[in-house]
Amino acid sequence: MIKAGALYFAIVIALVIAIISASLIMLASHYRNMYLKEIRFTRLQNNISTGIEISLLNKINMDTVELDLYGNGTDSVFIKKKSWGVFDLAVVSTYILQDTLQKAFLIGNLPDSLSVYLSDEDRPLSISGTTKIRGSVRLPKSGLRKSYVNGKSYSNSELIYDGKVLKSTRYLTALDTILIKKIKKRFTHTSSELPLLDRAEITQSFLDSTLSFRLKPRAILKNIKLKGNLVLYADSSVKVSSTSELEGVQIYAPYIQIEDGFKGNCQLFASDSISIGKNASLNYPSVAGVISSEKVERFPKITLAEHARFEGILFTYEAKRSALQTLVSLQRNSLVKGEVYAGLIKLDSGVRVEGKVTCNRFLMQSSHTIYENIII
């Protein structure tokens, strides 16, 4: 005869064994699910990487494209592209079961190997002082010469470092006309139909739809934080204070002023002029572009003030070359990492450009005179 205590003990032991067994089964199931999820995530990452490579290598239309990567229906990638200022914005999405992975990124164009393009106006480019040109250049057929200016002769041993001198034409290399038309169309946007910007902080992911706002007349952006997929429109001037934080934002206005000491990155487009203050720092990928309007009486220009730093693209555009031409003025000790494109480029002492400059003419002003096509 089995005692009741022994039966109770057996039941307890069986229960403990059942709990341990169930725990082991659940743990094994959990690790299996984690393993399968890790495999799916690895596949998703590989699919995203493939989608990014396809976006960079192929001319995907500005629309959504679905691709079956391996023809088995299990690895699909969605690629959506649209214009974002001077860049293309691509969003790549992929999914397996309930797992989804998305990535947004900007696409630019590879620059050529030139450091200087100066159109041929039948006058040479002269260099003096400590000027150093590194990389190949395209210059007028009259070439490159040493010059003695303001009591200074050319002090370096070579005229060109790590490059060669090629011939330019009488015209600037043309900008992308389709891109210019898209930017011009933004200026005709009816901003009165848009909501007024009335929030001090907005963050909008590039995976979501674009938010557009209008600004008050003579708007001053201060103590404000705007980040991501945002576009601001103004019918008059816009001033951006150094207390503002802008990241990835686009601004369209007749005149844009960036105050001294501002730090951030954004794309600025104006029909009149853009002024970037002293010690300001616009990080990559920033853009400052002036698209000349026939209604503007003054000649379009961009000014980069003393000790300012700009990483990206500075450009001016006019449909037909005017007598005054468009101007980019790089003031004393300013730094550009990227590309500068204008009819006229004015250089002060201590200016440094790490990239490419394209213009019809260089200007340099001393206390007594204005020099043309002379870099000191």
ChimeraX attribute file (.defattr): number of C-alpha atoms within 10 A of each C-alpha:
attribute: neighborCount
match mode: 1-to-1
recipient: residues
	/A:1	3
	/A:2	6
	/A:3	7
	/A:4	9
	/A:5	9
	/A:6	10
	/A:7	11
	/A:8	11
	/A:9	11
	/A:10	12
	/A:11	12
	/A:12	12
	/A:13	12
	/A:14	12
	/A:15	12
	/A:16	12
	/A:17	12
	/A:18	12
	/A:19	12
	/A:20	12
	/A:21	12
	/A:22	12
	/A:23	12
	/A:24	12
	/A:25	12
	/A:26	12
	/A:27	12
	/A:28	12
	/A:29	12
	/A:30	12
	/A:31	12
	/A:32	12
	/A:33	12
	/A:34	12
	/A:35	12
	/A:36	12
	/A:37	14
	/A:38	12
	/A:39	12
	/A:40	17
	/A:41	17
	/A:42	12
	/A:43	16
	/A:44	23
	/A:45	15
	/A:46	14
	/A:47	21
	/A:48	24
	/A:49	14
	/A:50	15
	/A:51	24
	/A:52	20
	/A:53	11
	/A:54	15
	/A:55	19
	/A:56	14
	/A:57	9
	/A:58	8
	/A:59	8
	/A:60	16
	/A:61	12
	/A:62	14
	/A:63	10
	/A:64	14
	/A:65	13
	/A:66	13
	/A:67	15
	/A:68	12
	/A:69	14
	/A:70	9
	/A:71	9
	/A:72	8
	/A:73	9
	/A:74	12
	/A:75	17
	/A:76	20
	/A:77	23
	/A:78	17
	/A:79	25
	/A:80	19
	/A:81	21
	/A:82	16
	/A:83	15
	/A:84	19
	/A:85	24
	/A:86	21
	/A:87	17
	/A:88	15
	/A:89	18
	/A:90	27
	/A:91	22
	/A:92	26
	/A:93	22
	/A:94	23
	/A:95	20
	/A:96	15
	/A:97	7
	/A:98	5
	/A:99	11
	/A:100	12
	/A:101	15
	/A:102	16
	/A:103	16
	/A:104	18
	/A:105	14
	/A:106	16
	/A:107	16
	/A:108	11
	/A:109	9
	/A:110	6
	/A:111	11
	/A:112	9
	/A:113	12
	/A:114	19
	/A:115	20
	/A:116	21
	/A:117	24
	/A:118	27
	/A:119	23
	/A:120	22
	/A:121	16
	/A:122	11
	/A:123	16
	/A:124	18
	/A:125	20
	/A:126	20
	/A:127	23
	/A:128	21
	/A:129	18
	/A:130	14
	/A:131	17
	/A:132	19
	/A:133	18
	/A:134	18
	/A:135	17
	/A:136	19
	/A:137	22
	/A:138	20
	/A:139	24
	/A:140	21
	/A:141	17
	/A:142	13
	/A:143	17
	/A:144	18
	/A:145	13
	/A:146	18
	/A:147	17
	/A:148	14
	/A:149	16
	/A:150	10
	/A:151	7
	/A:152	12
	/A:153	15
	/A:154	20
	/A:155	14
	/A:156	13
	/A:157	8
	/A:158	12
	/A:159	19
	/A:160	16
	/A:161	12
	/A:162	9
	/A:163	15
	/A:164	13
	/A:165	18
	/A:166	14
	/A:167	15
	/A:168	19
	/A:169	15
	/A:170	13
	/A:171	12
	/A:172	17
	/A:173	14
	/A:174	7
	/A:175	12
	/A:176	9
	/A:177	10
	/A:178	9
	/A:179	14
	/A:180	16
	/A:181	11
	/A:182	14
	/A:183	21
	/A:184	18
	/A:185	10
	/A:186	16
	/A:187	20
	/A:188	9
	/A:189	14
	/A:190	12
	/A:191	18
	/A:192	13
	/A:193	9
	/A:194	15
	/A:195	12
	/A:196	15
	/A:197	14
	/A:198	10
	/A:199	9
	/A:200	12
	/A:201	12
	/A:202	15
	/A:203	13
	/A:204	15
	/A:205	14
	/A:206	19
	/A:207	16
	/A:208	11
	/A:209	10
	/A:210	12
	/A:211	16
	/A:212	17
	/A:213	18
	/A:214	22
	/A:215	24
	/A:216	15
	/A:217	11
	/A:218	15
	/A:219	16
	/A:220	15
	/A:221	19
	/A:222	14
	/A:223	13
	/A:224	16
	/A:225	16
	/A:226	19
	/A:227	19
	/A:228	20
	/A:229	21
	/A:230	22
	/A:231	19
	/A:232	19
	/A:233	26
	/A:234	25
	/A:235	21
	/A:236	15
	/A:237	21
	/A:238	25
	/A:239	16
	/A:240	21
	/A:241	19
	/A:242	19
	/A:243	15
	/A:244	20
	/A:245	21
	/A:246	22
	/A:247	22
	/A:248	20
	/A:249	22
	/A:250	22
	/A:251	23
	/A:252	27
	/A:253	24
	/A:254	22
	/A:255	22
	/A:256	28
	/A:257	19
	/A:258	23
	/A:259	19
	/A:260	20
	/A:261	17
	/A:262	22
	/A:263	21
	/A:264	19
	/A:265	23
	/A:266	24
	/A:267	24
	/A:268	23
	/A:269	28
	/A:270	28
	/A:271	24
	/A:272	23
	/A:273	28
	/A:274	26
	/A:275	19
	/A:276	25
	/A:277	21
	/A:278	20
	/A:279	19
	/A:280	23
	/A:281	22
	/A:282	26
	/A:283	17
	/A:284	16
	/A:285	19
	/A:286	24
	/A:287	24
	/A:288	26
	/A:289	27
	/A:290	30
	/A:291	24
	/A:292	25
	/A:293	19
	/A:294	12
	/A:295	8
	/A:296	12
	/A:297	9
	/A:298	13
	/A:299	17
	/A:300	26
	/A:301	27
	/A:302	26
	/A:303	20
	/A:304	26
	/A:305	21
	/A:306	21
	/A:307	21
	/A:308	25
	/A:309	23
	/A:310	26
	/A:311	21
	/A:312	21
	/A:313	21
	/A:314	24
	/A:315	23
	/A:316	26
	/A:317	23
	/A:318	18
	/A:319	11
	/A:320	9
	/A:321	10
	/A:322	10
	/A:323	7
	/A:324	11
	/A:325	19
	/A:326	27
	/A:327	26
	/A:328	26
	/A:329	20
	/A:330	26
	/A:331	20
	/A:332	18
	/A:333	18
	/A:334	24
	/A:335	22
	/A:336	23
	/A:337	18
	/A:338	20
	/A:339	21
	/A:340	22
	/A:341	24
	/A:342	28
	/A:343	24
	/A:344	23
	/A:345	24
	/A:346	21
	/A:347	22
	/A:348	19
	/A:349	16
	/A:350	16
	/A:351	18
	/A:352	18
	/A:353	18
	/A:354	14
	/A:355	21
	/A:356	21
	/A:357	22
	/A:358	23
	/A:359	21
	/A:360	20
	/A:361	22
	/A:362	23
	/A:363	17
	/A:364	18
	/A:365	14
	/A:366	10
	/A:367	5
	/A:368	6
	/A:369	8
	/A:370	12
	/A:371	15
	/A:372	18
	/A:373	21
	/A:374	22
	/A:375	23
	/A:376	24
